[in-house]
Every structure is written in structure tokens, then in C-alpha cells.
Amino acid sequence: MITSPLREKLAQILQRKNALTPRYGMEFNPHEMPYDLSRMYPQYPKRHLEIGSGWGEFTLQRAAQAPTELFIALEKKRKRVLRCVKRQQQQGLENIRWMVLDVSWFFQGVFTPGTFHSITINFPDPWPKLRHQKHRFMSQELLNTLTEISHCGALLEFATDFYPYLEEVLLLLEHNRFWRNVHGPGVILPEIAGRPRSYFEELKRSEGAPVYFLQFVKDSAG
């Protein structure tokens, strides 16, 4: 449980980290955390979260496909976010808000329960060496937070090119009572029709590397 003083300190850090993206970044008030996006952006009845937006190709395409829905994109590298904001301005998209945030550092208590109608985790760093696997951010703790902030019926999508990481996440999700594999127990997808591709995904496919997807739906309240 995050105490009120700590929550305010974390919100202040978010303010500083996101100060360079005022128009298309979220409005961070240290006294309002966790943030209620339905109140902050009432014009968008459906809200989506992407963790690891990279250079933004996937995010921008999804936002263009659904201009009446809100997309929150988390990326830990500010340089990438600034480039994404510039591209968003060029394309005239108003329905994306970017956050410079490293979820492996903190994420609990940022958003109110039941906020998101879908959550996408796009090609997280797999940390393939055994001694580095502790750095993988997809964990039971993170899944607990994702479950809390997901709307009932929300879609959770995980994408990776590293099969051992995929197996780890598949096991984690299939042993969680709140989530159900959309396509049946153990099903892994090699492609999702109509899904936008990021630069990283295009690069991996051009190299002949397989890409893997999981799709889970939240069946009950977390």
C-alpha cells in the first residue's frame, strides 16, 4: 500500500519527468494520485494503456484507428517520448497522452481501479541471461496492478520475440483466476490480423525471427 506522502513524492517525480510534454502529456497533480482518467478526460469513454511504447509507431496507428478513444502510452526514455509527441502533432492526433515512466520502478497506485479497457505490453526487454532475469518487469506484482486497473472485459495483450519470456508470462496469466486466454488454454498466436506493427516488430520479422502474442480477457472483477 502506498502511503499518502510517498504517493505525493512519486507524483512530483512524474511532474518533473514529464515537464517537456505539456500538451500531450498528462496533467500531474501530486494531490490527486491515483489519477481518474474518466474524470480527467470525460470526452473519451474508452481508455487503453500501452506499456513500452518505444518510438510510437504502434500507438500512433491505434490512435488514428480509434479517434474517439483515449490511449495512454508509457515509455521510460524521454527522448523517445519527445519524438512521439512531435509525430503526434504532425498527424493532428488529440487522443494520446504520453507518460515518461519506468514501471519496473513504480506503477502501483498511479491509476484508479477499472480504468482501462485494454492493456498492451509491447516487446519488453527480455533480459535473456539467467542472472538478469530478475530485471524483467512482468511479475505477479505487476499483474496484480494490471488486474486492479483493468475494466471487467478488458483485453490484455503481450508481445515478444523471446519464447522463454513468453512461456513465463503465459504461465503467470493462466494461473491467475481473473484472466482467461481468449483463444483457449496454452494458445500462442504468431500474428494478429489488423494489428499495427512497431519498428521493432518489423525489424524482427525482416530478420526472419518469430514473433509471439498472447491475448487474455479479464473475466471477473479484480
Secondary structure, 3 states (H helix, E strand, C coil): CCCHHHHHHHHHHHHHHCCCCCCCECCCCCCCCCECHHHHCCCCCCEEEEECCCCCHHHHHHHHHCCCCEEEEEECCHHHHHHHHHHHHHHCCCCEEEEECCCCCCCCCCECCCCEEEEEEECCCCCCCHHHHHHCCCCHHHHHHHHHHEEEEEEEEEEECCHHHHHHHHHHHHCCCCEEECCCCCCCECCCCCCCCCHHHHHHHHCCCCCEEEEEEECCCC
